[in-house]
């Protein structure tokens, strides 16, 4: 069950996708373009905030959504404590992450129609010196 606070932080589909066609449809290419744009926007925000802590890449930073609408660091990193501290309670960044995740879920669902994905599959955003990457990874396979 979503709390009111979480529900109000969750973006609506129309906010995420923008204007739909008259018949209510939207092209997959437009969703993919929006997903990539939002990923870049997330990475810019993250980089700006990380610069305040003098944290730079490499090494890459892999983020996943944890319990209670919190982001968490998924990989080992020399600045792990600072990064965890930065992520703690950062609802603006968490909301932006969720927006990117939902858009990439749309793309994945459209590209893999009918396929069922394991619940152990997590969405990741990797912040790298070469730019951001978004991917899904099944955590039972590790």
N, C-alpha and C positions, 0 to 999 in steps of 0.2 A: 504494500500500500504506500502510495506517495504522500508525503506530508504536503501541506499547503505551500510551505516554503519551497520545497523541491518542485512541486507542480508549477508554481509561478516562475521558477527559474528555467523550466523546460520550455524550449521554443516551440511555437506552433508550426505545423507543416507549411502553411502559407508564408510564415516568416522565413522559413528555411529555403523554400523553393522559389519564392518570388511569384511573379505573375504566371498564371496557368493560361493555356489556350482556351478559347471559347467553349470547347467540348470538355474542359477539365483536364486535358492531357498536358504532358510536358515531355520533351525529347530527352532520351538518356544522355545524349551529348551535353545538353544544358545542365543536367544534374551533375554530371562528371565535372563540367567546367566550374559550376558553383562549388562543388566539393573541393576541387583543387584551389580555388580562390580562397575559400574559408580556411583551408589548411595553411596556405601562405600567410593569411591574416593572423592565424593562431601562432605561427612560428615567429612572425614579426613582434607580436605582443610578448611572447615568451622571451625572445632574445633581448628586447628592451628591458624587461624586468631582470633577466639574468645578468645583464651588463651592470646593473646596480650592485650586484654581489660579486663582481669581478670573476664570474664564471664564464669561461669560453670553451669552445669546442675546437678540436677533439679533446677528449673522447666524446662520443655521441651520448645523448640523453634519451632514454626510452621511457615514455609515460603511458600509464594505463589508468583506467578509472577504477578506484577502489570503493570501499564501503562508504555510505553516507555522503555521496556526491563529492568525494575527495579524490584528487589525482594523486598517484603515487609513482615513485621512481621504480622502474622495473629491472634495471640493470645495475651492475656495480659501477660506481663512479668515485673518483678521488674527492669530489665535493659533495658526497652523499648527504651529510648532515645539513649543509647549507641548502641543498636542493629540497630536501624533505621539509625543512623549515619554511622555505619559499612556497611550497605547495600547500602547506597546512592552512586551511581556511581561505584559500584563494578561490573564491566563488566565481569571480569574473573569468578566470582562466578555466575553471572547471566547466562553466557554462559553454564557453567557446569550444572546449574539447568535445562536449556532448553534441554541439551543433555539427561539428566536423564528423563525428562518429555516425550520427543519424544520416547525413548525406552519403557517406561511404557505405552505410548499410543499404540505402536505396540502390546505389550503383551495384553492389554485390548481389542483391536480391534480383535485380533486373537482368544482370549478366548470367546468373545461375538459377533461372526460373525453375521451380520445382525441387531444387536441391535443399536438403535439410542440414543446417549447420549445428555442430555440437555446442551445447551450452558452455563447455569449457573453453570455447574460442573467445579470445579477448581482442579488442581493438587497441592498437598501439599507434602512437605518434612518436616517430623518431626525429629528434632534432640533431642534425649533423652539420658539419662545416660546409658540406656541399648542398645543403638545403633540407627541408623537411620531407619525411616519408610517412605514409599511412599504410598500415597493413593489419591483417587479422592473423592471429596465431593461436593454435590449439595448445593449451597448457598441459594436457595429459600426455602429449607426445614427447615431453622433455625428459 
